[in-house]
């Protein structure tokens, strides 16, 4: 059974992870939701490693259509 210090620690870790993900998202997408050059690099790497367009879209928090558009560009 978890005790209060364990729950507090887990909560802090979760909050830190959310902050890190928000910062990473800022590197991969613009405020308008467009992929940055880093986001495009992550997209290309995922596709080259065999991820589907849908999987890459979920990873980058963009629509599958955005990935499809970028693969044609």
ChimeraX attribute file (.defattr): number of C-alpha atoms within 10 A of each C-alpha:
attribute: neighborCount
match mode: 1-to-1
recipient: residues
	/A:1	4
	/A:2	6
	/A:3	7
	/A:4	9
	/A:5	9
	/A:6	11
	/A:7	11
	/A:8	11
	/A:9	11
	/A:10	12
	/A:11	12
	/A:12	12
	/A:13	12
	/A:14	12
	/A:15	12
	/A:16	12
	/A:17	12
	/A:18	12
	/A:19	12
	/A:20	12
	/A:21	12
	/A:22	12
	/A:23	11
	/A:24	13
	/A:25	19
	/A:26	15
	/A:27	14
	/A:28	22
	/A:29	19
	/A:30	12
	/A:31	9
	/A:32	6
	/A:33	15
	/A:34	13
	/A:35	23
	/A:36	15
	/A:37	12
	/A:38	12
	/A:39	19
	/A:40	18
	/A:41	13
	/A:42	17
	/A:43	24
	/A:44	18
	/A:45	13
	/A:46	17
	/A:47	16
	/A:48	10
	/A:49	9
	/A:50	11
	/A:51	14
	/A:52	14
	/A:53	20
	/A:54	15
	/A:55	16
	/A:56	21
	/A:57	19
	/A:58	12
	/A:59	13
	/A:60	21
	/A:61	13
	/A:62	16
	/A:63	15
	/A:64	17
	/A:65	12
	/A:66	14
	/A:67	23
	/A:68	13
	/A:69	10
	/A:70	13
	/A:71	13
	/A:72	6
	/A:73	6
